[in-house]
Amino acid sequence: MSSKGQMRLGAFFNPTGHHVASWRHPDAQADAGINFQHYVGITQTAERAKFDLVFLADNVCVRDARIEALSRSAQYIANFEPLTLLAALSAVTSRIGLVATASTSYNEPFHVARKFASLDHLSGGRAGWNLVTSGMAAEAYNFNRDAHYEHRERYDRAREFAQVVVGLWDSWDDDAFQRDKAAGIFFDPGKLHRLNHKGENFTVRGPLNVPRTPQGRPVIVQAGGSDDMIAVAAEFAEVIFCAPLTLEQAQTFYRKIKGRMAEHGRASDAMKIMPGLSAIVGRTEADANEKYEHLQSLIHPVVAREILSTVLGGVDLTPYPFDGPLPEDLPMSNASQSTFANVRDMARKENLTMRQVAMRVAGARAKSVVRGSAQQVADHMEEWFRNGGCDGFNIMPPYLPGGLDDFVALVIPELQRRGLFRSEYEGRTLREHLGLARPASRYAKGSPRVAAE
Ligand SMILES: Cc1cc2nc3c(=O)[nH]c(=O)nc-3n(C[C@H](O)[C@H](O)[C@H](O)COP(=O)(O)O)c2cc1C
């Protein structure tokens, strides 16, 4: 829970919404992925509601799936490159934070440092970088490789990548640019620093060709939950996007990751943990259930089977009757044994067919889903927030714009009434919204980095 007792809220936008069939909703913008006015509308709605940030996820591929399922899906198939989109959105918003994913596996640190620094200037201090290592083989094929990096290897690369990016962001002191026309001095040479980084994966001289940014450095976000990820996040991440399914899982993760920060001399409140929350909100519980059932009815069975197959580690489900029981003897990989056990238990307990299991799994997509009235959704959020499960949430509207409109109209006022969310922005930058200090440059007087060098 934050010191001010208020939640941090992100608006996590999948173009048409997070529900797999959201693009088929009667009110959906089916072309949302490349519809700028759609993004202007939803981002301004989130800003009016005083969300801390909007978040755009990203992959650098069209994912691999059976074409009959892929051709019935809208998510991450064809959409704007997110940083380009955020740059445009920065011009039509003034307060809300702007966060996008960029992969450390398929970028160079100089590129990432430069682009996010530019966005921070363009937006007046509202940029955030979601550092991910990428997870799909299909991404490797677009970058001169025939396989993805191994898990540990990609996080080793990510650590060094982050070191370089953070170093480049300090290339110029805050007051390096005098731009003194009379004297003819553009910048003070003593306030320019070359990084001269030479490491396992990167050799980067610097300096960056963008001045130090309004936030000092853009906010670093990380998404995931593995031990390798936690090791990097404890050192660098200022926000965590994660996907625990129960309060207990959330509490364990929260303690674990915050507990590792001291190793890097960081205070635990220098990181805000924001689990994803898919909230289907109605005026009443029955209304919310109706909205959910409507979305569920739009899932094509081929799509549902594909998602179940993916969740079970890629096992081929096509030979089995869809309206029969979930087979007990599927050829499972080790990695997905525990997921399979969960899914099989659910099927057994309620006597579900494979179709029913697939629809359920496709509807939730391994995310925390709450359904109900504003009070019920706020109760859930308050319970997690007050009991050490999180510092806020990354709200994942199931469909857009309606799912966001419902949350803003119904849940936000309820959270405000409970004193759990702001009614006005207190500051101008993303760091100020999140309650994160503006970091001093490593070259600033008194900085431990300078003393050590
Ligand atoms: C809320 C959330 C958002 C994510 N966004 C992205 C993304 O935009 N791009 C991406 O490649 N991976 C994304 N991921 C995947 C993670 O970066 C990570 O690869 C995945 O959770 C596997 O965890 P691990 O890397 O900790 O093993 C996201 C994960 C979560 C929980």
The ligand as an SDF file (V2000), in Angstrom:
LIG
                    3D

 31 33  0  0  0  0  0  0  0  0999 V2000
    1.0430   -7.5550  -17.5970 C   0  0  0  0  0  0  0  0  0  0  0  0
    2.0690   -8.1610  -18.5000 C   0  0  0  0  0  0  0  0  0  0  0  0
    2.4000   -7.4900  -19.6740 C   0  0  0  0  0  0  0  0  0  0  0  0
    3.3470   -8.0320  -20.5550 C   0  0  0  0  0  0  0  0  0  0  0  0
    3.6470   -7.3580  -21.6850 N   0  0  0  0  0  0  0  0  0  0  0  0
    4.5250   -7.9100  -22.5640 C   0  0  0  0  0  0  0  0  0  0  0  0
    4.8190   -7.2610  -23.7820 C   0  0  0  0  0  0  0  0  0  0  0  0
    4.3060   -6.1940  -24.0790 O   0  0  0  0  0  0  0  0  0  0  0  0
    5.6730   -7.8550  -24.6260 N   0  0  0  0  0  0  0  0  0  0  0  0
    6.3010   -9.0450  -24.3500 C   0  0  0  0  0  0  0  0  0  0  0  0
    7.0760   -9.5220  -25.1640 O   0  0  0  0  0  0  0  0  0  0  0  0
    6.0430   -9.6960  -23.1880 N   0  0  0  0  0  0  0  0  0  0  0  0
    5.1660   -9.1450  -22.3080 C   0  0  0  0  0  0  0  0  0  0  0  0
    4.8840   -9.7920  -21.1370 N   0  0  0  0  0  0  0  0  0  0  0  0
    5.5540  -11.0820  -20.8770 C   0  0  0  0  0  0  0  0  0  0  0  0
    6.6710  -10.9280  -19.8690 C   0  0  0  0  0  0  0  0  0  0  0  0
    7.6140   -9.9710  -20.2770 O   0  0  0  0  0  0  0  0  0  0  0  0
    7.3650  -12.2470  -19.6190 C   0  0  0  0  0  0  0  0  0  0  0  0
    8.1100  -12.6470  -20.7380 O   0  0  0  0  0  0  0  0  0  0  0  0
    6.4060  -13.3510  -19.3060 C   0  0  0  0  0  0  0  0  0  0  0  0
    5.5560  -12.9300  -18.2800 O   0  0  0  0  0  0  0  0  0  0  0  0
    7.1580  -14.6040  -18.8820 C   0  0  0  0  0  0  0  0  0  0  0  0
    7.7220  -14.3610  -17.6460 O   0  0  0  0  0  0  0  0  0  0  0  0
    9.2700  -14.4400  -17.3710 P   0  0  0  0  0  0  0  0  0  0  0  0
    9.9950  -13.7260  -18.4670 O   0  0  0  0  0  0  0  0  0  0  0  0
    9.3680  -13.7600  -16.0680 O   0  0  0  0  0  0  0  0  0  0  0  0
    9.5790  -15.8890  -17.3950 O   0  0  0  0  0  0  0  0  0  0  0  0
    3.9630   -9.2710  -20.2520 C   0  0  0  0  0  0  0  0  0  0  0  0
    3.6360   -9.9300  -19.0570 C   0  0  0  0  0  0  0  0  0  0  0  0
    2.7120   -9.3860  -18.1830 C   0  0  0  0  0  0  0  0  0  0  0  0
    2.4020  -10.1160  -16.9200 C   0  0  0  0  0  0  0  0  0  0  0  0
  1  2  1  0
  2  3  1  0
  2 30  2  0
  3  4  2  0
  4  5  1  0
  4 28  1  0
  5  6  2  0
  6  7  1  0
  6 13  1  0
  7  8  2  0
  7  9  1  0
  9 10  1  0
 10 11  2  0
 10 12  1  0
 12 13  2  0
 13 14  1  0
 14 15  1  0
 14 28  1  0
 15 16  1  0
 16 17  1  0
 16 18  1  0
 18 19  1  0
 18 20  1  0
 20 21  1  0
 20 22  1  0
 22 23  1  0
 23 24  1  0
 24 25  2  0
 24 26  1  0
 24 27  1  0
 28 29  2  0
 29 30  1  0
 30 31  1  0
M  END
$$$$
